[in-house]
Amino acid sequence: MLRTDTHDAPLAGNPATSAAVRELADKFVTFLETGEPPAGLFAPDLFCDLTVPLWRLQAQGAEASVALRRGGHPWPGRVPRSRLDLTETGFVIEVEEEWENDGQTFYCREMMRADVSAAGISQLSVYCTGDWDAAQVSRHAREVTLIRA
């Protein structure tokens, strides 16, 4: 059953708030790259809903949500490409991530919707393609010609 939540006043229409949300999104990218949440990034009662291929996981609380991320991505990495869209309640960010592990480069794409409160990101929905190892990245490059990077 689809649930409709109610939220506080719109964030995206206020230029001062929009700048704060953009700053929070930048901190979120730093978290994705380092695994360490910058101060003020997550509300203490953050709810995280993570969907990966063939699985769904959830965490309640900032610490549990960070542990969920570290369990799936314990290595530092980089976000070479991203797109940020402000929403009425926070932001949506699309990212590509790359990281090294055991001499291999891994890759994934993610789309995340973040609801923002005065305490930081309060709700986070993450949709991940799953981790592509070097063999999968090579196979994709051989078999698919992308129209846009």
Wavefront OBJ file of the C-alpha trace (Angstrom):
o trace
v 0.000 0.000 0.000
v 1.373 3.411 -0.973
v 1.639 5.745 2.000
v 1.513 9.511 1.705
v 3.467 11.294 4.404
v 2.929 14.866 5.445
v 5.916 17.150 5.791
v 6.810 20.596 7.022
v 6.708 23.673 4.791
v 8.415 23.428 1.390
v 12.189 23.782 1.433
v 13.091 24.304 -2.210
v 11.313 27.631 -2.681
v 13.290 29.491 -0.006
v 16.719 30.657 -1.322
v 18.315 30.572 2.150
v 16.967 27.101 2.788
v 17.901 25.992 -0.735
v 21.537 26.930 -0.040
v 21.433 24.936 3.209
v 19.959 21.903 1.414
v 22.658 22.135 -1.283
v 25.304 22.254 1.448
v 23.742 19.188 3.067
v 23.802 17.379 -0.302
v 27.519 18.236 -0.638
v 28.103 16.770 2.824
v 26.203 13.674 1.725
v 28.568 13.188 -1.231
v 31.494 13.556 1.199
v 29.925 10.788 3.290
v 29.564 8.560 0.216
v 33.241 9.097 -0.629
v 34.690 8.697 2.866
v 32.207 6.620 4.856
v 32.377 9.261 7.601
v 29.278 11.435 8.100
v 30.141 15.133 8.477
v 28.653 16.877 11.504
v 25.009 17.787 11.034
v 24.464 15.482 8.050
v 22.001 13.051 9.595
v 19.210 13.611 12.071
v 19.680 11.293 15.090
v 16.396 9.515 14.256
v 17.209 9.064 10.545
v 15.219 6.346 8.794
v 17.041 4.704 5.866
v 15.350 2.449 3.298
v 17.893 0.772 0.961
v 16.933 -1.187 -2.134
v 19.598 -3.182 -3.981
v 19.044 -5.761 -6.706
v 16.851 -8.499 -5.291
v 16.979 -7.179 -1.692
v 15.685 -4.458 0.608
v 17.169 -3.326 3.932
v 16.173 -0.690 6.485
v 17.827 1.049 9.402
v 16.467 3.337 12.133
v 18.788 5.953 13.611
v 21.868 7.708 12.271
v 24.327 5.160 13.696
v 22.420 2.170 12.325
v 22.095 3.868 8.927
v 25.836 4.605 8.773
v 26.504 0.969 9.752
v 24.215 -0.164 6.909
v 26.252 1.886 4.434
v 29.575 0.676 5.798
v 28.376 -2.924 5.633
v 27.815 -2.622 1.899
v 30.539 -0.102 1.052
v 33.332 -0.305 3.641
v 35.925 1.256 1.297
v 36.464 4.933 0.545
v 35.763 5.907 -3.035
v 34.842 8.733 -5.320
v 31.719 10.198 -6.861
v 32.861 11.283 -10.327
v 29.366 12.285 -11.464
v 26.254 13.440 -9.694
v 23.045 15.345 -10.269
v 21.158 17.186 -7.562
v 17.502 18.226 -7.689
v 15.896 20.104 -4.827
v 12.438 18.931 -3.800
v 9.698 20.322 -1.604
v 11.072 18.335 1.347
v 14.805 18.069 0.623
v 16.586 16.675 -2.416
v 17.041 13.866 -4.900
v 20.583 13.017 -5.906
v 21.777 10.645 -8.598
v 25.375 9.486 -8.267
v 27.917 7.207 -9.823
v 30.393 5.736 -7.354
v 33.757 4.086 -7.914
v 36.045 2.439 -5.344
v 38.986 0.068 -5.120
v 39.017 -3.292 -3.329
v 41.469 -6.167 -3.674
v 43.100 -4.525 -6.700
v 39.818 -4.125 -8.583
v 37.770 -1.059 -9.395
v 34.074 -1.343 -8.566
v 31.215 0.808 -9.826
v 27.575 1.467 -8.998
v 24.834 3.970 -9.745
v 22.414 5.160 -7.113
v 19.366 7.371 -6.861
v 18.581 8.751 -3.416
v 15.698 10.796 -2.060
v 16.431 12.681 1.136
v 13.921 14.431 3.368
v 15.552 17.189 5.377
v 14.694 18.562 8.806
v 16.415 21.132 10.989
v 18.498 18.259 12.431
v 19.753 17.041 9.003
v 18.618 14.266 6.697
v 15.687 12.621 8.464
v 14.557 10.080 5.851
v 16.635 8.528 3.109
v 15.512 6.184 0.334
v 18.362 4.626 -1.667
v 18.041 2.699 -4.922
v 21.302 1.042 -5.996
v 22.161 -0.880 -9.167
v 24.390 -3.188 -7.153
v 28.165 -3.328 -7.278
v 29.768 -3.982 -10.655
v 33.223 -5.542 -10.457
v 35.883 -4.983 -13.151
v 34.582 -7.901 -15.224
v 31.032 -6.497 -15.262
v 32.272 -2.978 -16.118
v 34.319 -4.446 -19.017
v 31.411 -6.568 -20.235
v 29.121 -3.556 -20.176
v 31.660 -1.462 -22.118
v 31.937 -4.207 -24.780
v 28.223 -4.863 -25.143
v 26.599 -1.452 -24.693
v 27.178 1.897 -26.320
v 25.781 4.598 -24.078
v 24.269 7.666 -25.721
v 25.295 9.856 -22.738
v 27.885 9.291 -20.039
l 1 2 3 4 5 6 7 8 9 10 11 12 13 14 15 16 17 18 19 20 21 22 23 24 25 26 27 28 29 30 31 32 33 34 35 36 37 38 39 40 41 42 43 44 45 46 47 48 49 50 51 52 53 54 55 56 57 58 59 60 61 62 63 64 65 66 67 68 69 70 71 72 73 74 75 76 77 78 79 80 81 82 83 84 85 86 87 88 89 90 91 92 93 94 95 96 97 98 99 100 101 102 103 104 105 106 107 108 109 110 111 112 113 114 115 116 117 118 119 120 121 122 123 124 125 126 127 128 129 130 131 132 133 134 135 136 137 138 139 140 141 142 143 144 145 146 147 148 149
